[in-house]
Amino acid sequence: MATIEPEKVGRRASLEGISVIEDGSYSMDIEQDGDDLVVLDSNKRSIYKKQGSGSYQFYNPNTGSTFSLRFLDERTVEADRVPSAGTPSILKRAEVQAAAEASTVNETYAAIAKY
């Protein structure tokens, strides 16, 4: 499947923004920082390094896992482990209202996980 790189997407169709899994159970805020991506979710900031394949990868030393992001189009992000453990998660860029709702859900889950 073809991937799309942020710099090849027009300024108006930026890949930056909040992306949400269809059921709203998880969201991430994606920002571009040079060639890399910064992913902000409810409890952490992760830097995904650009790979030659056009994907971006982040190694989490706490879990020993590597995670990957691929942009399938201007609105769709595929998130997976490396190597893949099955079906990747598909996230869609959210509209402002949906993004606010997903952020609230993430904060609720993060608060529950603390206890």
MINULO-362298 format. One record per residue (C-alpha): residue in three letters; y negated, x negated, z negated; residue number from 1. Coordinates in nm, 4 decimals, m for minus. Each point is the difference from the previous one (the first is absolute). Layout:
N
{res->ALA; v->Y; u->X; w->Z; n->NUM}
...
% end
This chain:
115
{res->MET; v->0.0000; u->0.0000; w->0.0000; n->1}
{res->ALA; v->m0.3447; u->m0.1337; w->0.0891; n->2}
{res->THR; v->m0.2454; u->m0.0929; w->m0.2709; n->3}
{res->ILE; v->m0.3750; u->0.0025; w->0.0133; n->4}
{res->GLU; v->m0.2219; u->m0.2627; w->m0.1594; n->5}
{res->PRO; v->m0.3205; u->0.0948; w->m0.1837; n->6}
{res->GLU; v->m0.2212; u->m0.2187; w->0.2174; n->7}
{res->LYS; v->0.1297; u->0.1778; w->0.3109; n->8}
{res->VAL; v->m0.1001; u->0.3384; w->m0.1336; n->9}
{res->GLY; v->m0.3556; u->0.1082; w->0.0718; n->10}
{res->ARG; v->m0.2496; u->m0.0121; w->m0.2850; n->11}
{res->ARG; v->m0.0033; u->0.3814; w->m0.0045; n->12}
{res->ALA; v->0.3793; u->0.0146; w->m0.0336; n->13}
{res->SER; v->0.0356; u->m0.2587; w->m0.2764; n->14}
{res->LEU; v->0.3347; u->m0.0308; w->m0.1743; n->15}
{res->GLU; v->m0.1809; u->m0.0396; w->m0.3307; n->16}
{res->GLY; v->0.0019; u->0.2928; w->m0.2351; n->17}
{res->ILE; v->0.2374; u->0.1990; w->m0.2151; n->18}
{res->SER; v->0.3469; u->0.0657; w->0.1383; n->19}
{res->VAL; v->0.2327; u->0.2551; w->m0.1581; n->20}
{res->ILE; v->0.3720; u->0.0809; w->0.0164; n->21}
{res->GLU; v->0.0430; u->0.3505; w->0.1418; n->22}
{res->ASP; v->0.0913; u->0.1637; w->m0.3322; n->23}
{res->GLY; v->m0.2988; u->m0.1626; w->m0.1719; n->24}
{res->SER; v->0.2135; u->m0.1839; w->m0.2556; n->25}
{res->TYR; v->m0.1459; u->m0.3415; w->0.0866; n->26}
{res->SER; v->m0.3191; u->m0.1309; w->0.1527; n->27}
{res->MET; v->m0.1511; u->m0.3385; w->0.0647; n->28}
{res->ASP; v->m0.3506; u->m0.1108; w->0.0890; n->29}
{res->ILE; v->0.0073; u->m0.2609; w->0.2765; n->30}
{res->GLU; v->m0.2853; u->m0.2458; w->0.0537; n->31}
{res->GLN; v->m0.0199; u->m0.2863; w->0.2471; n->32}
{res->ASP; v->m0.0926; u->m0.3453; w->m0.1323; n->33}
{res->GLY; v->m0.0185; u->m0.2410; w->0.2928; n->34}
{res->ASP; v->0.3468; u->m0.0153; w->0.1569; n->35}
{res->ASP; v->0.1643; u->0.1458; w->m0.3106; n->36}
{res->LEU; v->0.0149; u->0.3468; w->m0.1516; n->37}
{res->VAL; v->m0.0703; u->0.0959; w->m0.3583; n->38}
{res->VAL; v->0.1944; u->0.3004; w->m0.1279; n->39}
{res->LEU; v->m0.1311; u->0.1760; w->m0.3069; n->40}
{res->ASP; v->0.2184; u->0.2563; w->m0.1698; n->41}
{res->SER; v->m0.0108; u->0.1602; w->m0.3420; n->42}
{res->ASN; v->0.0763; u->m0.3127; w->m0.1995; n->43}
{res->LYS; v->m0.0270; u->m0.3106; w->0.2158; n->44}
{res->ARG; v->m0.1696; u->m0.1938; w->0.2773; n->45}
{res->SER; v->0.2362; u->m0.1643; w->0.2496; n->46}
{res->ILE; v->m0.0916; u->m0.2390; w->0.2800; n->47}
{res->TYR; v->0.2136; u->0.0437; w->0.3111; n->48}
{res->LYS; v->0.0017; u->m0.3097; w->0.2228; n->49}
{res->LYS; v->m0.0007; u->0.0415; w->0.3766; n->50}
{res->GLN; v->0.3288; u->m0.0968; w->0.1681; n->51}
{res->GLY; v->0.0585; u->m0.1155; w->0.3586; n->52}
{res->SER; v->0.1812; u->0.3269; w->0.0726; n->53}
{res->GLY; v->m0.3192; u->0.2008; w->m0.0604; n->54}
{res->SER; v->0.1253; u->0.1270; w->m0.3352; n->55}
{res->TYR; v->m0.1425; u->m0.0911; w->m0.3410; n->56}
{res->GLN; v->0.2086; u->m0.1140; w->m0.2972; n->57}
{res->PHE; v->m0.0466; u->m0.0242; w->m0.3756; n->58}
{res->TYR; v->0.2354; u->m0.1806; w->m0.2382; n->59}
{res->ASN; v->0.0089; u->0.1454; w->m0.3515; n->60}
{res->PRO; v->0.1032; u->m0.2775; w->m0.2422; n->61}
{res->ASN; v->0.0599; u->0.2558; w->m0.2783; n->62}
{res->THR; v->0.2805; u->0.1713; w->0.1929; n->63}
{res->GLY; v->0.1024; u->m0.2778; w->0.2404; n->64}
{res->SER; v->m0.0517; u->0.2433; w->0.2896; n->65}
{res->THR; v->m0.1912; u->m0.0332; w->0.3251; n->66}
{res->PHE; v->m0.1719; u->0.3061; w->0.1446; n->67}
{res->SER; v->m0.1185; u->0.0571; w->0.3545; n->68}
{res->LEU; v->m0.2625; u->0.2178; w->0.1693; n->69}
{res->ARG; v->m0.0071; u->0.0781; w->0.3727; n->70}
{res->PHE; v->m0.2610; u->0.2131; w->0.1703; n->71}
{res->LEU; v->0.1671; u->0.2314; w->0.2493; n->72}
{res->ASP; v->m0.3305; u->0.1511; w->0.1180; n->73}
{res->GLU; v->m0.3547; u->0.0513; w->m0.1308; n->74}
{res->ARG; v->0.1168; u->0.2540; w->m0.2600; n->75}
{res->THR; v->0.3562; u->m0.1073; w->m0.0844; n->76}
{res->VAL; v->0.1266; u->m0.2797; w->m0.2274; n->77}
{res->GLU; v->0.3667; u->m0.0888; w->m0.0462; n->78}
{res->ALA; v->0.0763; u->m0.1540; w->m0.3422; n->79}
{res->ASP; v->0.3339; u->m0.1667; w->m0.0691; n->80}
{res->ARG; v->0.1795; u->m0.2768; w->m0.1898; n->81}
{res->VAL; v->0.1028; u->m0.3259; w->0.1670; n->82}
{res->PRO; v->0.2807; u->0.0115; w->0.0882; n->83}
{res->SER; v->m0.0037; u->0.3740; w->0.0483; n->84}
{res->ALA; v->0.1990; u->0.1959; w->m0.2572; n->85}
{res->GLY; v->0.0277; u->0.3115; w->0.2159; n->86}
{res->THR; v->m0.2612; u->0.2437; w->0.1201; n->87}
{res->PRO; v->m0.3585; u->m0.1281; w->m0.0192; n->88}
{res->SER; v->m0.2748; u->0.2157; w->m0.1491; n->89}
{res->ILE; v->m0.2483; u->0.1456; w->0.2461; n->90}
{res->LEU; v->m0.3569; u->0.0508; w->m0.1186; n->91}
{res->LYS; v->m0.2811; u->0.1740; w->0.1858; n->92}
{res->ARG; v->m0.3687; u->m0.0718; w->m0.0390; n->93}
{res->ALA; v->m0.1402; u->0.2746; w->m0.2188; n->94}
{res->GLU; v->m0.3020; u->0.2155; w->0.0474; n->95}
{res->VAL; v->m0.2511; u->m0.0276; w->m0.2848; n->96}
{res->GLN; v->0.1214; u->0.3067; w->m0.1964; n->97}
{res->ALA; v->0.3692; u->m0.0902; w->0.0337; n->98}
{res->ALA; v->m0.0760; u->m0.3590; w->m0.1041; n->99}
{res->ALA; v->m0.1768; u->0.1177; w->m0.3165; n->100}
{res->GLU; v->0.2948; u->0.2235; w->m0.0908; n->101}
{res->ALA; v->0.2525; u->m0.2806; w->0.0609; n->102}
{res->SER; v->m0.2058; u->m0.2382; w->m0.2126; n->103}
{res->THR; v->0.0074; u->0.2483; w->m0.2875; n->104}
{res->VAL; v->0.3788; u->0.0369; w->0.0316; n->105}
{res->ASN; v->0.0421; u->m0.3813; w->m0.0014; n->106}
{res->GLU; v->m0.2133; u->m0.0324; w->m0.3136; n->107}
{res->THR; v->0.2086; u->0.2685; w->m0.1707; n->108}
{res->TYR; v->0.3282; u->m0.1769; w->0.0850; n->109}
{res->ALA; v->m0.1420; u->m0.3355; w->m0.1155; n->110}
{res->ALA; v->m0.1055; u->0.1549; w->m0.3321; n->111}
{res->ILE; v->0.3455; u->0.1532; w->m0.0495; n->112}
{res->ALA; v->0.1701; u->m0.3315; w->0.0817; n->113}
{res->LYS; v->m0.1916; u->m0.1733; w->m0.2799; n->114}
{res->TYR; v->0.1810; u->0.2096; w->m0.2615; n->115}
% end
